[in-house]
Every structure is written in structure tokens, then in C-alpha cells.
């Protein structure tokens, strides 16, 4: 009887030891039936330190210990997804770099959005991958070369799209001085970033195309501003002409600067004749009248100050300016101004002379 009890107890101990003997690898499990792998992890298909289960987790539907490591499957799926999307990004990158090499900014623009969206998606997908080393490898393989390509042309794409917007606003009749100022800041920022980042130079014809478009769109805008200035002149109010004159002169200068950035002297000459020549004629039609009006404003200040000596000197200067205006107008063959302009100037002058 005693021997039978001893044999039964020995069998009971043996049954208790069976799970650990049949375990895939050494190491005790916790209350959830799992543990972290610290030994021979690669051999068993785990990362070092990876938590996994043994002997199954309890499944109510089957009332058994039939176990599947869903966490590991999910990690493997995240990695597979990141690699698949990364490989697609590389195929887009090849096309994108080919477009850059061709120097066709419109083709680059056509590829840019899909390429940029895929880059963002792959970057997000890699964020789900387990293990910092693995994420670093994926970023180096997929993200880094794609970002370099994007940053090489991001400012040029921005310029192209802003120019398109500006052209639309011009056609709708809006003034776009603020938008052109934004474009100038964008061009300067591009130069700064490219120099600081040491990016590989893009084909010269990309910027040549952008500068040509910039000059032509500025020219179209300036044509509308010239038409407006001509309307102000024809209205016959010297005070309104005086008010618009300085801004119009600045528009001439801006247009000349942008034309000066266009490649090819023949191209520059054509643009200058198309946009600037007629504008300068409108300016010269009224330059002496505006000068007289502004001098008369100074004379008004001196008149009320009682400084007769300075008043006499300014009136003499006004007389010389009037003679010069007549000479220039006769020699240049400019279109006659509305008579109301000179009538107003003469009324102002007669007041201070009497």
C-alpha cells in the first residue's frame, strides 16, 4: 500500500513536469501563459526581448488551449505593408528623378502630388514597424532618397503653382502686388535653402522657364496697370495722376527687373517692347505735369510761411520746368493731354504769383 502511494505521487510529479519538457524553448511563463524571449530568440523566430505566449491562450469558443500568436502576425504584416509601399515609392522616385533630369517642370509638377502623398504614407507605415533598428533601415532605404528628390524641386513647384494662381487672379481683374511679393520671397528662400542644404543642382532650364513665365505674367499684369494709368490721365485730374504716378513708376521698374532675369537678349528685347515701351510713353506724357504739380505744392508751403525770397526762387524753377516740358513734348510727339490738366496747373500758379 505504501509502495502504491509512492508510485502514484511520482506519476503526479511527472505529469506536472510535462509542459516544461515539451515547451518550445526554456524559460518560465507568467500568469498569462507567456514570457519574454532572452535565449536563442532568432532560432525560434522571435526578436530579442519579444514577448510571446506558450501552451496557448484560453479560447472560450473552443474551450481549449489552441493558440495563435496574433501579435507577431500583426508585426509581420506591418513590416510587409511598409516594404510593399516603400517599393512602390521607389518606383515613383525613379520616374520623378527622370522628370527632374529632363528639366521639364510641368512634368515634374504632374508627378509631384502622387509622389509626395506616397512619401507621407510610407513614412507613416514605417512608424508602425516593430524595432527602432528596423525602422531606421527602412527610412534609409525609402524615405531619405525620396525626401532629397522632393526637396530639390519643392520651391520650383511652389513657384510654378503660385504663378498659375497669380495669372488666374490677373485674368479675373484683381491686383496681385501682394502675390508677386510672396513669389519674390519664395525665390529668395529657395536660393538660401539650396545653398545651405548642398542639394544637387537642378537643370538650368527649369529656372529659365520659371523666370520667363514670371516676366510674362508680370508683363500681362503691367499691361492692365498701364491701361488703368492711361484712364487716369484721360480723366484730366492732375491730383489723381500725381497720386498714381509713383506706384506706376515702380511697376515699370519691377517689370524691367523681371525681364532682365529672362535668358537670351532677343527674348528680353521682345518682352521689353511688348510690355514696357508703351508704359514709358504714358509716364513721359505726364512727367513734367506731375513735377509742376509737386513743385506747386512746395510753393504753397513757402507762400504761407512768408519767405518771399524762397518763393521767388521756386517760381523761377517752375517757369524753367514749364519751358522744358514744352520742348520735350514737341520733340517726342506725345499725345496731347486733356486741357483740364494745364488749366488746373495755371490756376494754382496764378494764385501764388498774385
C-alpha positions as CSV (number, residue, x, y, z in Angstrom):
1,X,0.0,0.0,0.0
2,X,2.8,2.4,0.9
3,X,4.6,1.5,-2.3
4,X,1.5,2.2,-4.4
5,X,1.1,5.6,-2.8
6,X,4.7,6.4,-3.6
7,X,4.2,5.3,-7.2
8,X,1.1,7.5,-7.6
9,X,2.8,10.5,-6.2
10,X,5.8,10.1,-8.6
11,X,3.4,9.9,-11.6
12,X,1.7,13.1,-10.4
13,X,5.0,14.9,-10.3
14,X,5.9,13.6,-13.8
15,X,2.6,14.9,-15.2
16,X,3.3,18.4,-13.7
17,X,6.7,18.5,-15.5
18,X,5.3,17.6,-18.9
19,X,4.5,21.2,-20.1
20,X,8.0,22.5,-19.4
21,X,9.6,19.5,-21.0
22,X,7.5,19.9,-24.2
23,X,7.9,23.7,-24.3
24,X,9.4,25.2,-27.5
25,X,12.3,26.6,-25.5
26,X,13.4,27.2,-22.0
27,X,12.0,29.8,-19.6
28,X,9.0,30.0,-17.3
29,X,5.7,31.6,-18.3
30,X,3.8,34.3,-16.4
31,X,0.1,34.2,-15.3
32,X,-1.0,35.0,-18.9
33,X,0.9,32.0,-20.2
34,X,3.7,33.9,-21.9
35,X,7.1,35.5,-21.4
36,X,9.9,37.5,-23.0
37,X,12.5,35.7,-25.1
38,X,16.1,36.1,-23.9
39,X,17.8,33.0,-25.3
40,X,18.2,31.7,-28.9
41,X,15.4,34.1,-30.0
42,X,16.4,34.1,-33.7
43,X,16.3,30.3,-33.8
44,X,12.7,30.3,-32.6
45,X,11.6,33.2,-34.8
46,X,11.4,36.0,-32.2
47,X,13.2,39.3,-31.7
48,X,15.4,39.5,-28.6
49,X,13.2,40.5,-25.7
50,X,10.0,39.9,-27.6
51,X,7.0,38.9,-25.5
52,X,5.1,35.8,-26.7
53,X,2.9,33.1,-25.4
54,X,3.4,29.3,-24.7
55,X,0.9,26.5,-24.5
56,X,-1.8,28.6,-26.0
57,X,-4.2,31.2,-24.6
58,X,-7.6,30.2,-23.3
59,X,-10.2,30.2,-26.1
60,X,-13.8,30.3,-24.9
61,X,-15.2,29.3,-28.3
62,X,-13.3,26.0,-28.3
63,X,-12.8,25.6,-24.6
64,X,-9.2,24.6,-25.5
65,X,-5.6,26.0,-25.5
66,X,-5.4,26.2,-29.3
67,X,-3.1,29.2,-29.6
68,X,-2.1,31.6,-32.4
69,X,0.4,34.5,-31.8
70,X,-1.7,37.3,-33.3
71,X,0.7,40.0,-32.0
72,X,3.6,38.5,-34.0
73,X,1.4,38.2,-37.1
74,X,0.4,41.8,-36.8
75,X,4.0,42.9,-36.6
76,X,4.9,40.9,-39.6
77,X,2.0,42.4,-41.5
78,X,3.1,46.0,-40.6
79,X,6.6,45.2,-41.9
80,X,5.3,43.6,-45.1
81,X,3.0,46.6,-45.7
82,X,5.8,49.1,-45.2
83,X,8.1,47.2,-47.6
84,X,5.4,46.9,-50.2
85,X,4.5,50.6,-50.0
86,X,8.2,51.6,-49.9
87,X,8.9,49.6,-53.1
88,X,6.1,51.5,-54.8
89,X,7.6,54.7,-53.6
90,X,10.9,53.8,-55.1
91,X,9.2,53.2,-58.5
92,X,7.6,56.6,-58.3
93,X,11.0,58.0,-57.3
94,X,12.6,56.7,-60.4
95,X,10.0,58.4,-62.6
96,X,10.3,61.6,-60.5
97,X,14.1,61.8,-60.8
98,X,13.8,61.1,-64.6
99,X,11.4,64.1,-64.8
100,X,13.9,66.3,-62.9
101,X,16.7,65.2,-65.1
102,X,14.7,66.1,-68.2
103,X,14.2,69.7,-66.9
104,X,10.5,69.6,-67.7
105,X,8.9,71.5,-64.8
106,X,5.4,70.7,-66.0
107,X,6.2,67.0,-66.0
108,X,7.7,67.3,-62.5
109,X,4.6,69.1,-61.3
110,X,2.3,66.4,-62.8
111,X,4.1,63.7,-60.8
112,X,4.7,65.7,-57.6
113,X,1.4,65.2,-55.7
114,X,1.3,61.4,-56.0
115,X,4.9,61.2,-55.2
116,X,4.6,63.4,-52.2
117,X,1.5,61.6,-50.9
118,X,3.1,58.2,-51.2
119,X,6.2,59.5,-49.4
120,X,4.0,60.6,-46.4
121,X,2.1,57.3,-46.5
122,X,5.3,55.2,-46.4
123,X,6.7,57.4,-43.6
124,X,3.5,56.7,-41.6
125,X,3.6,53.0,-42.4
126,X,7.2,52.6,-41.2
127,X,6.1,54.2,-37.9
128,X,4.1,51.0,-37.2
129,X,7.1,48.7,-37.7
130,X,8.5,47.0,-34.6
131,X,12.0,47.8,-33.6
132,X,13.9,51.1,-33.9
133,X,16.8,49.4,-35.9
134,X,14.3,48.1,-38.5
135,X,12.6,51.5,-38.8
136,X,15.9,53.2,-39.3
137,X,16.8,50.7,-42.1
138,X,13.5,51.3,-43.8
139,X,13.8,55.1,-43.5
140,X,17.3,55.0,-45.0
141,X,16.1,52.8,-47.9
142,X,12.9,54.5,-48.8
143,X,12.4,57.9,-47.0
144,X,15.7,59.6,-47.3
145,X,16.2,59.4,-51.1
146,X,12.6,60.3,-51.7
147,X,12.9,63.4,-49.4
148,X,16.1,64.5,-51.1
149,X,14.4,64.4,-54.5
150,X,11.3,66.2,-53.2
151,X,13.4,69.0,-51.6
152,X,15.4,69.5,-54.7
153,X,12.4,70.9,-56.6
154,X,9.8,71.8,-53.9
155,X,10.5,75.6,-54.2
156,X,10.3,75.4,-58.0
157,X,7.0,73.6,-57.9
158,X,5.7,76.2,-55.4
159,X,6.8,79.0,-57.7
160,X,5.1,77.4,-60.7
161,X,1.8,76.9,-58.8
162,X,1.9,80.4,-57.4
163,X,2.5,81.9,-60.9
164,X,-0.6,79.9,-62.1
165,X,-2.7,81.4,-59.3
166,X,-1.4,84.9,-60.0
167,X,-2.2,84.6,-63.7
168,X,-5.7,83.5,-62.8
169,X,-6.2,86.5,-60.5
170,X,-5.0,88.8,-63.2
171,X,-7.5,87.4,-65.7
172,X,-10.2,87.9,-63.1
173,X,-9.3,91.6,-62.8
174,X,-7.5,91.6,-59.4
175,X,-4.4,93.5,-58.5
176,X,-1.7,91.0,-57.4
177,X,1.1,93.0,-55.9
178,X,1.0,91.0,-52.6
179,X,1.1,87.7,-54.5
180,X,4.1,88.9,-56.6
181,X,5.8,90.0,-53.3
182,X,5.2,86.4,-52.0
183,X,6.8,85.0,-55.1
184,X,9.9,87.1,-54.6
185,X,10.3,85.9,-51.1
186,X,9.9,82.3,-52.3
187,X,12.6,82.7,-54.9
188,X,15.0,84.2,-52.3
189,X,14.1,81.4,-49.8
190,X,14.8,78.8,-52.5
191,X,18.3,80.1,-53.0
192,X,19.0,80.2,-49.3
193,X,17.8,76.6,-48.7
194,X,19.6,75.2,-51.8
195,X,22.9,76.7,-50.7
196,X,22.6,75.6,-47.1
197,X,21.4,72.1,-47.9
198,X,24.0,71.3,-50.5
199,X,21.4,69.8,-52.9
200,X,22.4,68.6,-56.3
201,X,21.7,71.4,-58.9
202,X,18.6,71.0,-61.0
203,X,18.8,71.6,-64.7
204,X,19.1,75.2,-65.6
205,X,16.2,75.2,-68.0
206,X,13.8,74.8,-65.0
207,X,14.6,78.2,-63.6
208,X,14.9,79.7,-67.1
209,X,11.3,78.6,-67.7
210,X,10.1,80.0,-64.4
211,X,11.8,83.4,-64.9
212,X,10.2,83.6,-68.4
213,X,6.8,82.8,-67.0
214,X,7.4,85.3,-64.2
215,X,8.3,88.1,-66.6
216,X,5.4,87.3,-69.0
217,X,2.8,87.2,-66.2
218,X,4.2,90.4,-64.7
219,X,4.0,91.9,-68.2
220,X,0.4,90.9,-68.5
221,X,-0.3,92.5,-65.1
222,X,1.6,95.6,-66.1
223,X,-0.4,95.9,-69.3
224,X,-3.6,96.2,-67.2
225,X,-1.9,98.7,-64.9
226,X,-0.8,100.8,-67.9
227,X,-4.3,100.8,-69.2
228,X,-5.6,102.0,-65.8
229,X,-2.9,104.7,-65.6
230,X,-3.9,105.9,-69.1
231,X,-7.5,106.1,-67.9
232,X,-6.4,108.2,-65.0
233,X,-4.5,110.6,-67.4
234,X,-7.5,110.8,-69.7
235,X,-9.7,111.7,-66.8
236,X,-7.9,115.1,-66.7
237,X,-7.4,115.4,-62.9
238,X,-3.7,116.2,-62.1
239,X,-4.2,115.3,-58.5
240,X,-5.2,111.8,-59.4
241,X,-2.3,111.4,-61.8
242,X,0.1,112.6,-59.1
243,X,-1.4,110.0,-56.7
244,X,-0.9,107.1,-59.1
245,X,2.4,108.2,-60.6
246,X,4.8,106.8,-58.1
247,X,3.2,103.3,-58.0
248,X,3.1,103.2,-61.8
249,X,6.8,104.1,-61.9
250,X,7.5,101.2,-59.5
251,X,5.6,98.8,-61.7
252,X,7.8,99.8,-64.7
253,X,10.9,99.1,-62.6
254,X,9.5,95.7,-61.4
255,X,8.7,94.6,-64.9
256,X,12.1,95.7,-66.2
257,X,13.8,93.7,-63.4
258,X,11.9,90.5,-64.2
259,X,12.5,90.9,-67.9
260,X,16.2,91.3,-67.1
261,X,16.2,87.8,-65.5
262,X,15.0,86.1,-68.7
263,X,17.6,84.1,-70.6
264,X,18.5,85.4,-74.0
265,X,18.9,89.0,-75.2
266,X,16.4,88.6,-78.0
267,X,13.8,87.3,-75.6
268,X,14.4,90.3,-73.3
269,X,14.1,92.7,-76.2
270,X,10.8,91.3,-77.3
271,X,9.4,91.4,-73.8
272,X,10.6,94.9,-73.3
273,X,9.0,96.1,-76.5
274,X,5.7,94.3,-75.7
275,X,5.3,95.4,-72.1
276,X,7.5,98.4,-71.2
277,X,7.8,100.7,-74.2
278,X,4.2,101.9,-74.2
279,X,4.2,102.3,-70.4
280,X,7.2,104.6,-70.5
281,X,5.4,106.7,-73.1
282,X,2.5,107.1,-70.8
283,X,4.8,108.1,-67.9
284,X,6.6,110.6,-70.1
285,X,3.3,112.2,-71.2
286,X,2.8,113.5,-67.7
287,X,6.2,113.5,-66.0
288,X,6.6,117.3,-66.3
289,X,3.0,118.0,-65.3
290,X,3.4,115.8,-62.2
291,X,6.7,117.6,-61.4
292,X,5.0,121.0,-61.8
293,X,2.1,119.9,-59.5
294,X,4.5,118.8,-56.8
295,X,6.6,121.9,-57.1
296,X,3.5,124.0,-56.7
297,X,2.7,122.1,-53.5
298,X,6.1,123.1,-52.2
299,X,5.4,126.7,-53.3
300,X,2.2,126.6,-51.4
301,X,4.0,125.8,-48.2
302,X,6.5,128.6,-48.7
303,X,3.8,131.0,-49.7
304,X,2.1,130.7,-46.4
305,X,5.4,130.8,-44.5
306,X,6.0,134.4,-45.8
307,X,9.5,133.5,-47.2
308,X,9.4,135.7,-50.3
309,X,13.0,135.0,-51.4
310,X,12.5,131.2,-51.5
311,X,9.1,131.7,-53.1
312,X,10.6,133.7,-55.9
313,X,13.3,131.1,-56.5
314,X,10.8,128.3,-56.7
315,X,8.6,130.2,-59.1
316,X,11.6,130.7,-61.4
317,X,12.3,127.0,-61.2
318,X,8.6,126.3,-62.1
319,X,9.0,128.6,-65.2
320,X,12.1,126.6,-66.4
321,X,10.2,123.4,-65.8
322,X,7.3,124.6,-68.0
323,X,9.6,125.6,-70.8
324,X,11.4,122.2,-70.7
325,X,8.1,120.4,-70.8
326,X,7.1,122.2,-74.0
327,X,10.4,121.4,-75.6
328,X,10.3,117.7,-74.7
329,X,6.6,117.3,-75.8
330,X,7.3,118.9,-79.1
331,X,10.3,116.8,-79.8
332,X,8.8,113.5,-78.6
333,X,5.5,113.8,-80.4
334,X,3.5,112.6,-77.4
335,X,-0.3,112.5,-77.4
336,X,-1.9,115.7,-76.1
337,X,-3.1,115.7,-72.5
338,X,-6.6,116.8,-71.5
339,X,-6.7,120.6,-71.3
340,X,-8.0,120.5,-67.8
341,X,-4.6,119.4,-66.5
342,X,-2.8,122.5,-67.7
343,X,-5.8,124.7,-66.7
344,X,-5.5,123.4,-63.1
345,X,-1.8,124.0,-63.0
346,X,-2.2,127.5,-64.3
347,X,-4.8,128.3,-61.7
348,X,-2.6,127.1,-58.9
349,X,0.4,129.1,-60.3
350,X,-1.6,132.4,-60.7
351,X,-2.7,132.2,-57.1
352,X,0.8,132.2,-55.8
353,X,2.1,134.8,-58.3
354,X,-0.6,137.3,-57.4
